[in-house]
């Protein structure tokens, strides 16, 4: 008994030391990621003269003026860009989530000809960087007379290989085959099974896919930059880039660009805080089932 106690006593310090290094790495990574964000939120409060005078994290005195100038710039161009981003990310995220859920469920629970080939192609699609598809997508949509329209940004965002793969993995674990067979015996159609049984069970996975797609589309720059030429269709990323290009001749516009970047982060933070309740509900339901 004494030997066992001694072994346990000697094992605890090493276990604690083993936990310190991963925690330290995570803390350093968080600091590395959050310092630029913190600087943006501090810089947005500085007037143009304060912004270029020194590099400090002390707040400035021009927050309200910068925000007012941002939304009045170009007759409300920033608000128009924000609405465009909300359209692209919101509608594109919803459509992509529904397509990913239906495709993932089909791959997980149905046996059909060519299913393995399709899944292999899907995995191959995960390895292809999206940047390499931008030019071919532009050429294709140009042939369809859609280049330069909002559809040229929405349509490519609907199909997400990673979203489909994630939904397949989630459907494998969350949707029991016995529940599907029982519903079929009761005479339920496949559409009703998918709508009434599968979708409620896949909500946490669908929320994850929607969040990833929303953030990805919201931050996407290259695709709308290639596709769009009319300023009225620009999302925030392309609009702020044009603002920075104009700032090369007018340094005062740099303050507006920084203010625009800070305001553009706020919807993403709000979305994460709002959607995290669904992950908590999933953890609670999993604990109850256990």
N, C-alpha and C positions, 0 to 999 in steps of 0.2 A: 504493500500500500504506500509505503514511504517512497519507494522507487518511482511508482506511478505519479505521485504528487510532484516529485522532483522533475520528472520528465515534462509534466505539464507546465511547471513553473519555468523551465528553461525554454519551452516552446513559445510562450506568449510574447516575449520581446522580439523574437525573430518574426513572428506573425505580424506584430505591429510594425516592425521595420519594413516588412513586405508590403504593407498597405500605404506606407508613407510615400514611397516613390511614385506609384500610380496617381495618388492624390496630388502630389506636387506637379506632376506632368499635366494633369487636367487643369490645375489652377493656373499654371503658366500659359497653357493653351487658351484658357478663357481670357486671361489678361491680354494676350496677344491679339485676340479677336475683338475684345471690347474697347481697347484703347482708341482705335480709329473712330469707332462709333461715338465714344464719349467726346472725342475732340470735335466731331461734327456738331454734336448738340451744344458744345460750348462755343464753337465758332459762329453758329447761327445767331448768337446773342451779341456778336461784336459788329460795330459799325465798320465801314470800309477802311477808315483810318486806323482803327484799333486792330483790325485783322492782319494788316501787313506791317504793323509797327513792331510786334514781338510775338514769339511763339510761347504762349502760356495757356494753362487750363483755367485761368481766372475768367469768370463771366464778364461780358461787356455790357454796353448800355443801349444797343441797337436792335434788340430782339423784335419788338413790336413793329418798328419801322421796316425791318428786313422782311417780315412776314407780309406786311401791308404792300410793300413794293413788289414782292413776289407775285401776289395774286392780282395785282393791277398791271403787271408787265404785259405788254403786247395785247391789251384789251382782254385780259383774262386767259392768256394762252396756257398758263400753268394749270388752271382748273380744267381746261379742255383736255390737256395731256393726261391729267389724273383720271378723268372720266373714261378716256380711251384705255388707259391701263386697267381700270376696273372692269371694263367690258371685256378686254382680251383675257385677263387673268380670271375673272369671275365666271364668265360664260365658258371660256376654254377649259377651266378647271372642272366645272360641273360636267360638261360633255365628256371630257377625258376620263373622269371618274366613273361615269356610267358605262362608257365603252370598256374601260379596264375591268370593271366588276363583272360585266356580262361575259367578256372574253376569258377572264380568269376563272370564272365559275364553269364555263364550258370546257376549258382545258382540264380542270380538276375533276369534273364529275361525269364527263361524257367520253365515250370511246367512238371516234369517227375516223374515217379514212383520211390519212394525211395529217393526223393530229400530232404525231411525233415530229414530222417534218416541219410543221408550223411552229411547234415549240422550239425546235432547234434553230429555226430562222429567227425566232424571238430572242433567244439567247445571243445569237450572233448580232442582232440589232442593238443589244446592250453594250456591245464592244465598240460600236461605231460612234465617234464623237458627233454631237449634233452640228458642230460648226462645219463639218464636211458635207452636210446635207443641204446647207443653206442655198448654195448656188444651183444645184439640181432642182431644188424646190422652186426657186425663182423661175427657172427656165420652163418647168412644167406648168406653173400657174400663169406664166406669161402666155403660153400657148392657149390656155383656157380663158384668156382675157380677164384674169382676176388679179394680176399683179398691180399694185398701187391701191387696191381696195382693202377694207378691213378683213375681208375673207382671206386674204393672202397671209394674214397673221393668225387668224382663228383656225383655219383648216389644218395646218401642220401641227398645231398644238393638241389636237384631239387624240391622236394616236401616241401613246406613250408605252414603249416596250417595257420599261421598268415598272410602270404602273400595272400593266397586265401581269407581269411576272409576280409582283407583290400580291396582287389579288388572287392569283392562282395558289400561291403558298398559303395565304390566309384562308381561302376556301377549303383547302385540303384539311386544315386543322379545325376550322370553326363550323363547317357544315357537315353534319353526320349523314352518312348514306342511308341509315335506317329511317331518319326523318323524311328523306325524300321518297323512299319506297313506301312508307306509310301514307304519305300524301297521295301518291299515285294510286294506291289501293283504294283510297277514299274517293277517287275520281277527280282529283284536282288536275287541272291542265298544267303544262310546263310553265306557261307564263304566270299562272297564279302561284305556283310553287316558288318561282323566282321572285315574284313581287312580295308575297306574304311570308315566306320562310327564309329564303336566302338573303335578300337585301337587309332585313333587320339584323341577321347574324353577322353580316359583313360590314356593319356600320363603322366599327373602329378602324378596320383596314381601309375602307373607303375614305374616312376622314384623313388618314395618313396620306393616301394618294392625292386627295384634293389639296391638302396643305403643300405637299411637294410640288404639285403642278402649279398651284397659284403662285408660290414663291418663284418657281422657275420662269413662268411666263412674265410675272411682274418685273423680274430682274433681267429678262432677255433683252439683249441689245442688237446682236448681229442680224437676226431674222427681220425684225421691223426696219432696221437700218437699210437692209438690202431691198426689202419689198416696197417700202413706202416712200413717196416723194412729196406728198401734200402735207403741209404742217398741221392741218386740221385733223389728220389721222395719226399723228405721232403719239406714241406712249411716253411715259415720263423719261425713260432711259434715253430715247432718241431726242426728245425735247430738251433735256438738260445738256446733252452733248452739243446741240446747236447753240444753246445758251453759252456754253463754255467757249465755243468757237467765236462767238460774237464778243466774248470777254477779252479776247486777245487784243482787241482794239479799244476796249472800254473796261478797265480793271474793276469798275464798280459792279459789273455784272457777275464777278466772281462771288460776291456776297450773296447775290440772288441764287446762284447755282448751288452754293453750300446750303442755303436755306431750303431750296427745293429738295436736295438730297436728304436733309433731316426730316422734312415733312413726309417724304416718300417712305421713310422707315416706319413711321407711326402705324400705318394700316397693317403692316406685317406683324408688328408686336401685338396689336390688338387682336389680330386673327389667331395668333398662337395662344394668347390668353383665353380667348373665347372657345377654341376647339379643344383645349386640353381637358375639359370636363368629360368629353367622350372617352378619352383614354382612361380617366379615373373610373368612369362607370364600367368599363371593360375589366379593369383590375378588380373592382368590387364584385362584379358578377362572377369572375373567375374564382375569387376567394369563396363565394357562397357555394358554387358548384363543388369546389374541393371539399 
